[in-house]
Amino acid sequence: MLRLSEELSRGKVSFPQFFLLGHIGSQRQSLSMSEIAEKMNHSTAAATGLVDRLEKLNYVQRIRAANDRRKVLVKITRKGRGLVERIRQDIVNNLSEIMELLPRQEQIAWLSIYEKIHAFCQSKKPACTE
């Protein structure tokens, strides 16, 4: 997976950081640290470390909740959204190139396997839903 995107393979961000950015970006509202920790299946301290690194790169920003100033929320920045989109497009482009190298029957087999993996992941709760 890491080699399917130049951004990931160069080490600009790690796969867990990309996964987290993608999740934060897919939400309509900012997420609390406990929500992030739960999604990542990490402790709050580990999630805080991930967010710290992403914040230093200006991919996310921390904001205070309007109804509770003690609560810290995390939202993706425009720069973070751009990175997620570039990585996703990179992966799509590279998978398309790979598919073009395969004979039609192997393309069909790959899609069938992918659909089974996707269905399995969808049946699990937080383990592999993204």
Backbone torsions as a table, in degrees:
resi	resn	phi	psi	omega
1	MET	NA	-41.2	-178.1
2	LEU	-61.1	-33.5	-178.3
3	ARG	-79.8	-5.7	179.2
4	LEU	-82.6	-3.4	178.1
5	SER	-140.8	130.4	177.1
6	GLU	-60.0	-40.8	-178.2
7	GLU	-60.9	-42.1	-180.0
8	LEU	-73.4	-42.4	-175.6
9	SER	-70.0	-26.4	177.2
10	ARG	-79.6	-5.4	177.6
11	GLY	80.7	16.4	178.5
12	LYS	-59.8	-44.0	171.1
13	VAL	-139.1	155.6	177.3
14	SER	-84.0	166.0	177.5
15	PHE	-61.8	-43.8	176.3
16	PRO	-59.4	-37.0	177.6
17	GLN	-66.4	-42.0	177.1
18	PHE	-63.0	-45.0	178.4
19	PHE	-57.4	-46.1	-179.7
20	LEU	-64.7	-44.9	177.7
21	LEU	-58.9	-43.9	179.3
22	GLY	-62.0	-39.9	179.7
23	HIS	-68.4	-46.7	179.6
24	ILE	-60.8	-41.7	-179.2
25	GLY	-66.9	-23.9	-178.6
26	SER	-84.7	-8.4	-178.2
27	GLN	-88.8	148.7	178.9
28	ARG	-77.9	-20.7	-178.3
29	GLN	-132.6	168.0	177.9
30	SER	-66.7	154.6	-178.4
31	LEU	-111.3	146.7	174.7
32	SER	-79.7	163.9	178.7
33	MET	-62.7	-36.7	179.6
34	SER	-67.8	-35.9	176.2
35	GLU	-65.8	-39.4	178.0
36	ILE	-65.6	-45.8	179.6
37	ALA	-59.4	-42.4	180.0
38	GLU	-64.0	-45.0	-179.6
39	LYS	-63.5	-39.3	-178.1
40	MET	-82.2	-8.9	-176.9
41	ASN	60.3	40.5	-179.6
42	HIS	-121.5	170.0	169.5
43	SER	-74.3	163.1	177.6
44	THR	-61.6	-37.1	179.3
45	ALA	-63.0	-43.3	179.0
46	ALA	-65.9	-41.2	177.7
47	ALA	-63.0	-38.3	178.3
48	THR	-61.8	-39.7	177.6
49	GLY	-62.0	-42.7	177.2
50	LEU	-61.6	-46.3	-179.2
51	VAL	-64.9	-39.6	178.0
52	ASP	-55.5	-47.9	-178.5
53	ARG	-65.0	-41.2	179.0
54	LEU	-67.6	-34.6	178.4
55	GLU	-68.2	-39.6	178.1
56	LYS	-62.0	-30.2	178.2
57	LEU	-87.9	2.5	-179.0
58	ASN	63.9	31.0	176.8
59	TYR	-93.2	-23.6	175.0
60	VAL	-136.1	164.5	173.9
61	GLN	-138.2	146.1	176.5
62	ARG	-92.8	139.1	176.5
63	ILE	-136.0	158.2	177.6
64	ARG	-88.8	140.9	177.1
65	ALA	-66.6	137.8	-178.1
66	ALA	-65.1	-36.2	-177.3
67	ASN	-87.8	-11.3	179.6
68	ASP	-152.7	97.4	-174.8
69	ARG	-61.3	-16.7	178.0
70	ARG	-77.6	-22.3	-176.1
71	LYS	-84.4	127.8	179.8
72	VAL	-101.2	130.0	178.0
73	LEU	-113.9	155.8	-179.3
74	VAL	-122.0	132.6	175.2
75	LYS	-133.1	152.0	-179.2
76	ILE	-78.8	145.8	177.7
77	THR	-93.4	171.1	175.6
78	ARG	-58.8	-40.9	178.3
79	LYS	-62.1	-40.7	178.2
80	GLY	-64.8	-42.7	177.4
81	ARG	-61.7	-40.5	178.5
82	GLY	-62.4	-41.6	179.2
83	LEU	-63.7	-46.6	179.6
84	VAL	-59.0	-44.7	-179.6
85	GLU	-63.9	-42.8	178.5
86	ARG	-62.1	-44.0	-179.4
87	ILE	-65.4	-45.5	179.0
88	ARG	-60.8	-43.7	179.8
89	GLN	-65.5	-39.0	176.1
90	ASP	-58.4	-45.9	-179.2
91	ILE	-64.3	-45.3	179.0
92	VAL	-60.6	-46.4	-179.5
93	ASN	-61.6	-44.3	-179.0
94	ASN	-68.5	-39.3	176.4
95	LEU	-64.6	-37.2	177.6
96	SER	-63.0	-42.3	177.4
97	GLU	-62.1	-42.1	178.8
98	ILE	-62.7	-45.3	-179.1
99	MET	-60.5	-35.5	179.4
100	GLU	-65.7	-24.9	179.1
101	LEU	-78.3	-18.2	-176.1
102	LEU	-90.2	144.3	171.7
103	PRO	-64.3	158.6	-175.5
104	ARG	-52.5	-43.5	-178.4
105	GLN	-64.9	-36.9	178.1
106	GLU	-71.0	-34.6	174.7
107	GLN	-60.3	-45.5	179.7
108	ILE	-63.4	-42.7	179.2
109	ALA	-63.4	-43.0	179.9
110	TRP	-61.6	-44.8	179.6
111	LEU	-63.1	-38.8	178.3
112	SER	-63.5	-44.4	178.2
113	ILE	-64.0	-44.9	179.6
114	TYR	-59.6	-44.2	179.0
115	GLU	-60.7	-37.9	177.7
116	LYS	-67.3	-41.6	177.3
117	ILE	-63.5	-45.0	-180.0
118	HIS	-60.9	-45.0	179.2
119	ALA	-62.0	-41.1	178.2
120	PHE	-62.0	-46.8	-179.5
121	CYS	-63.5	-37.9	178.9
122	GLN	-66.8	-27.4	-179.7
123	SER	-77.5	-18.3	178.4
124	LYS	-85.9	153.5	178.0
125	LYS	-73.3	-110.2	-174.9
126	PRO	-83.9	-4.8	-169.8
127	ALA	-58.1	-49.6	-176.3
128	CYS	-146.7	47.2	-174.1
129	THR	-80.9	-7.7	-179.6
130	GLU	-116.4	NA	NA
